[in-house]
Structure formats: C-alpha cells, structure tokens
C-alpha cells in the first residue's frame, strides 16, 4: 500500500514539475536587449544585402544597355 501511495505522490510531483517547467519556458519568450540588438543587426545586414543586389542589378542593366 505504501508503494502505491509513494508511486501516486511521485507521479503527482512529476506532473507538477512538468507543468512548472512548461510555465517557465513560456515566460522565456520575452526578448532581452541583446536578442533585440541581434535581430536589429540581422535586419540591417539583410537590408544592406538587398541594396547591394539592387545596385549590382542596376550596374548590370547599364552595362547591358551600353551606357556604362
């Protein structure tokens, strides 16, 4: 009988621990300043890359048209 009670208690404890873990992980979705800065840098690099591609396309168009 004691084993059954201990087993049930350990199952309840495990379920509570799991629920708390999920709650803690859900609370980690807020970004800190370093994560926001990293995302800003990523966006800036992507925009710079897009602008470089656009500039390269314009140069290529000028060369193809014989204006360069």
DSSP file (Angstrom, degrees, kcal/mol; ACC not computed):
  #  RESIDUE AA STRUCTURE BP1 BP2  ACC     N-H-->O    O-->H-N    N-H-->O    O-->H-N    TCO  KAPPA ALPHA  PHI   PSI    X-CA   Y-CA   Z-CA
    1    1 A X     >        0   0    0      0, 0.0     4,-2.1     0, 0.0     5,-0.2   0.000 360.0 360.0 360.0 -39.4    0.0    0.0    0.0
    2    2 A X  H  >  +     0   0    0      1,-0.2     4,-3.0     2,-0.2     5,-0.2   0.882 360.0  54.0 -64.8 -36.8    2.9    2.4    0.8
    3    3 A X  H  > S+     0   0    0      1,-0.2     4,-2.5     2,-0.2    -1,-0.2   0.898 108.1  50.3 -63.8 -38.5    4.4    1.7   -2.6
    4    4 A X  H  > S+     0   0    0      2,-0.2     4,-2.4     1,-0.2    -2,-0.2   0.914 112.8  45.7 -65.0 -43.3    1.1    2.6   -4.3
    5    5 A X  H  X S+     0   0    0     -4,-2.1     4,-2.7     2,-0.2    -2,-0.2   0.923 114.4  48.1 -65.9 -45.0    0.9    5.9   -2.3
    6    6 A X  H  X S+     0   0    0     -4,-3.0     4,-2.5     1,-0.2    -2,-0.2   0.889 111.5  51.1 -62.7 -38.5    4.5    6.7   -3.0
    7    7 A X  H  X S+     0   0    0     -4,-2.5     4,-2.1    -5,-0.2    -2,-0.2   0.921 111.7  46.4 -64.2 -44.5    4.0    6.0   -6.6
    8    8 A X  H  X S+     0   0    0     -4,-2.4     4,-2.5     2,-0.2    -2,-0.2   0.911 113.1  49.6 -64.7 -42.4    1.0    8.2   -6.8
    9    9 A X  H  X S+     0   0    0     -4,-2.7     4,-2.8     1,-0.2    -2,-0.2   0.905 110.9  49.0 -63.6 -40.8    2.8   11.0   -5.0
   10   10 A X  H  X S+     0   0    0     -4,-2.5     4,-2.6     2,-0.2    -1,-0.2   0.879 111.0  50.8 -68.4 -35.0    5.8   10.8   -7.2
   11   11 A X  H  X S+     0   0    0     -4,-2.1     4,-2.4     2,-0.2    -2,-0.2   0.916 112.2  46.6 -65.5 -42.3    3.5   10.9  -10.3
   12   12 A X  H  X S+     0   0    0     -4,-2.5     4,-2.4     2,-0.2    -2,-0.2   0.920 113.0  49.6 -64.2 -43.8    1.8   14.0   -8.9
   13   13 A X  H  X S+     0   0    0     -4,-2.8     4,-2.5     1,-0.2    -2,-0.2   0.919 111.2  49.2 -61.1 -44.3    5.1   15.6   -8.1
   14   14 A X  H  X S+     0   0    0     -4,-2.6     4,-2.4     1,-0.2    -1,-0.2   0.904 110.6  50.4 -62.1 -42.1    6.4   14.8  -11.6
   15   15 A X  H  X S+     0   0    0     -4,-2.4     4,-2.3     2,-0.2    -1,-0.2   0.902 111.9  47.5 -63.9 -41.5    3.2   16.3  -13.2
   16   16 A X  H  X S+     0   0    0     -4,-2.4     4,-2.5     2,-0.2    -2,-0.2   0.904 111.8  50.3 -65.7 -40.9    3.6   19.5  -11.1
   17   17 A X  H  X S+     0   0    0     -4,-2.5     4,-2.2     2,-0.2    -2,-0.2   0.903 111.0  49.1 -63.0 -41.9    7.3   19.7  -12.0
   18   18 A X  H  X S+     0   0    0     -4,-2.4     4,-2.2     2,-0.2    -2,-0.2   0.911 110.8  50.0 -64.0 -43.4    6.5   19.3  -15.7
   19   19 A X  H  X S+     0   0    0     -4,-2.3     4,-2.1     1,-0.2    -2,-0.2   0.908 111.2  49.1 -63.0 -42.3    3.7   22.0  -15.5
   20   20 A X  H  X S+     0   0    0     -4,-2.5     4,-2.5     2,-0.2    -1,-0.2   0.897 109.2  52.9 -63.5 -40.2    6.1   24.4  -13.8
   21   21 A X  H  X S+     0   0    0     -4,-2.2     4,-2.4     1,-0.2    -2,-0.2   0.910 108.9  48.8 -62.3 -42.7    8.8   23.7  -16.4
   22   22 A X  H  X S+     0   0    0     -4,-2.2     4,-2.1     1,-0.2    -1,-0.2   0.910 111.6  50.6 -63.8 -41.5    6.4   24.5  -19.2
   23   23 A X  H  X S+     0   0    0     -4,-2.1     4,-1.5     2,-0.2    -2,-0.2   0.897 110.5  48.4 -62.9 -41.4    5.3   27.7  -17.4
   24   24 A X  H  X S+     0   0    0     -4,-2.5     4,-0.6     1,-0.2    -2,-0.2   0.918 111.6  49.5 -66.5 -43.0    8.9   28.8  -17.0
   25   25 A X  H >< S+     0   0    0     -4,-2.4     3,-0.9     1,-0.2    -2,-0.2   0.866 107.8  54.1 -65.2 -35.6    9.7   28.1  -20.6
   26   26 A X  H >< S+     0   0    0     -4,-2.1     3,-1.1     1,-0.2    -1,-0.2   0.847 104.4  55.9 -66.3 -32.7    6.7   30.1  -21.8
   27   27 A X  H >< S+     0   0    0     -4,-1.5     3,-0.8     1,-0.2    -1,-0.2   0.630  92.9  71.4 -73.0 -13.2    7.9   33.0  -19.8
   28   28 A X  T << S+     0   0    0     -3,-0.9    -1,-0.2    -4,-0.6    -2,-0.2   0.403  70.3  91.4 -83.8   3.5   11.2   33.0  -21.6
   29   29 A X  T <   +     0   0    0     -3,-1.1    -1,-0.2    -4,-0.1     2,-0.2   0.755  60.9  99.0 -71.6 -22.5    9.6   34.3  -24.8
   30   30 A X  S <  S-     0   0    0     -3,-0.8     2,-0.3    -4,-0.1    -3,-0.0  -0.457  75.5-130.9 -65.7 133.1   10.3   37.9  -23.8
   31   31 A X        -     0   0    0     -2,-0.2     2,-0.1     1,-0.1    -1,-0.1  -0.650  12.9-139.8 -89.6 141.5   13.4   39.1  -25.5
   32   32 A X     >  -     0   0    0     -2,-0.3     4,-2.1     1,-0.1     5,-0.2  -0.346  35.0 -94.1 -85.9 175.8   16.2   40.8  -23.7
   33   33 A X  H  > S+     0   0    0      1,-0.2     4,-2.4     2,-0.2     5,-0.2   0.838 123.9  54.5 -62.7 -33.6   18.1   43.8  -25.1
   34   34 A X  H  > S+     0   0    0      2,-0.2     4,-2.4     1,-0.2    -1,-0.2   0.908 108.7  48.1 -68.2 -40.3   20.9   41.6  -26.6
   35   35 A X  H  > S+     0   0    0      2,-0.2     4,-2.2     1,-0.2    -2,-0.2   0.905 112.5  48.6 -66.0 -40.6   18.4   39.5  -28.5
   36   36 A X  H  X S+     0   0    0     -4,-2.1     4,-2.4     2,-0.2    -2,-0.2   0.910 111.4  49.8 -65.0 -41.4   16.7   42.6  -29.8
   37   37 A X  H  X S+     0   0    0     -4,-2.4     4,-2.4     1,-0.2    -2,-0.2   0.910 109.9  51.6 -63.1 -41.5   20.0   44.1  -30.8
   38   38 A X  H  X S+     0   0    0     -4,-2.4     4,-2.5     1,-0.2    -2,-0.2   0.906 110.1  48.4 -62.0 -42.1   20.9   40.9  -32.6
   39   39 A X  H  X S+     0   0    0     -4,-2.2     4,-2.6     2,-0.2    -1,-0.2   0.901 110.4  51.7 -65.3 -39.7   17.7   41.0  -34.6
   40   40 A X  H  X S+     0   0    0     -4,-2.4     4,-2.4     2,-0.2    -2,-0.2   0.904 110.6  48.4 -62.5 -40.7   18.2   44.6  -35.5
   41   41 A X  H  X S+     0   0    0     -4,-2.4     4,-2.6     2,-0.2     5,-0.2   0.924 110.6  51.2 -64.9 -44.0   21.7   43.8  -36.8
   42   42 A X  H  X S+     0   0    0     -4,-2.5     4,-2.3     1,-0.2    -2,-0.2   0.920 111.6  47.3 -58.6 -44.7   20.3   40.8  -38.8
   43   43 A X  H  X S+     0   0    0     -4,-2.6     4,-2.6     2,-0.2    -1,-0.2   0.908 111.8  50.2 -64.5 -41.8   17.7   43.1  -40.3
   44   44 A X  H  X S+     0   0    0     -4,-2.4     4,-2.5     1,-0.2    -2,-0.2   0.905 111.3  48.7 -64.0 -40.7   20.2   45.8  -41.2
   45   45 A X  H  X S+     0   0    0     -4,-2.6     4,-2.3     2,-0.2    -1,-0.2   0.891 111.6  49.7 -66.3 -38.7   22.5   43.2  -42.8
   46   46 A X  H  X S+     0   0    0     -4,-2.3     4,-2.3    -5,-0.2    -2,-0.2   0.917 111.8  47.9 -65.9 -42.4   19.7   41.8  -44.8
   47   47 A X  H  X S+     0   0    0     -4,-2.6     4,-2.4     2,-0.2    -2,-0.2   0.904 111.6  50.5 -64.4 -40.7   18.6   45.3  -46.0
   48   48 A X  H  X S+     0   0    0     -4,-2.5     4,-2.3     1,-0.2    -2,-0.2   0.908 110.2  50.2 -63.7 -41.1   22.2   46.1  -46.9
   49   49 A X  H  X S+     0   0    0     -4,-2.3     4,-2.2     2,-0.2    -2,-0.2   0.904 110.1  50.1 -62.9 -41.5   22.5   42.9  -48.9
   50   50 A X  H  X S+     0   0    0     -4,-2.3     4,-2.3     1,-0.2    -2,-0.2   0.905 110.8  49.5 -63.4 -41.0   19.3   43.7  -50.7
   51   51 A X  H  X S+     0   0    0     -4,-2.4     4,-2.4     2,-0.2    -2,-0.2   0.876 109.4  52.0 -66.2 -36.9   20.5   47.1  -51.5
   52   52 A X  H  X S+     0   0    0     -4,-2.3     4,-2.5     2,-0.2    -2,-0.2   0.902 110.0  49.1 -65.3 -40.4   23.8   45.7  -52.8
   53   53 A X  H  X S+     0   0    0     -4,-2.2     4,-2.4     2,-0.2    -2,-0.2   0.911 111.0  50.0 -64.3 -41.9   21.9   43.3  -55.1
   54   54 A X  H  X S+     0   0    0     -4,-2.3     4,-2.2     2,-0.2    -2,-0.2   0.917 111.4  48.5 -62.7 -42.9   19.8   46.2  -56.4
   55   55 A X  H  X S+     0   0    0     -4,-2.4     4,-2.4     1,-0.2    -2,-0.2   0.909 111.0  50.3 -63.7 -42.1   22.9   48.2  -57.1
   56   56 A X  H  X S+     0   0    0     -4,-2.5     4,-2.5     1,-0.2    -1,-0.2   0.893 109.8  51.0 -63.7 -39.2   24.5   45.2  -58.9
   57   57 A X  H  X S+     0   0    0     -4,-2.4     4,-2.4     2,-0.2    -1,-0.2   0.899 109.6  50.3 -64.3 -40.2   21.4   44.8  -61.0
   58   58 A X  H  X S+     0   0    0     -4,-2.2     4,-2.3     2,-0.2    -2,-0.2   0.915 111.4  48.0 -64.4 -42.7   21.4   48.5  -61.9
   59   59 A X  H  X S+     0   0    0     -4,-2.4     4,-2.4     2,-0.2    -2,-0.2   0.918 111.7  50.4 -63.1 -43.1   25.1   48.3  -63.0
   60   60 A X  H  X S+     0   0    0     -4,-2.5     4,-2.6     1,-0.2    -2,-0.2   0.903 110.2  50.0 -62.2 -41.4   24.4   45.1  -65.0
   61   61 A X  H  X S+     0   0    0     -4,-2.4     4,-1.9     2,-0.2    -1,-0.2   0.903 110.7  49.8 -63.0 -41.1   21.5   46.8  -66.7
   62   62 A X  H  <>S+     0   0    0     -4,-2.3     5,-2.3     2,-0.2     6,-0.7   0.904 112.3  47.2 -64.1 -41.7   23.7   49.8  -67.5
   63   63 A X  H ><5S+     0   0    0     -4,-2.4     3,-1.0     1,-0.2    -2,-0.2   0.912 111.7  50.6 -66.4 -42.7   26.4   47.6  -69.0
   64   64 A X  H 3<5S+     0   0    0     -4,-2.6    -1,-0.2     1,-0.3    -2,-0.2   0.837 110.4  50.0 -64.6 -32.8   23.8   45.6  -71.0
   65   65 A X  T 3<5S-     0   0    0     -4,-1.9    -1,-0.3    -5,-0.2    -2,-0.2   0.525 113.8-118.4 -83.9  -5.6   22.4   48.8  -72.4
   66   66 A X  T < 5S+     0   0    0     -3,-1.0    -3,-0.2    -4,-0.5    -2,-0.1   0.676  83.9 114.7  79.4  17.2   25.8   50.1  -73.4
   67   67 A X      <       0   0    0     -5,-2.3    -4,-0.2    -6,-0.2    -5,-0.1   0.361 360.0 360.0 -98.2   4.8   25.6   53.1  -71.1
   68   68 A X              0   0    0     -6,-0.7    -5,-0.2    -5,-0.2    -1,-0.2   0.445 360.0 360.0-118.1 360.0   28.4   52.1  -68.8
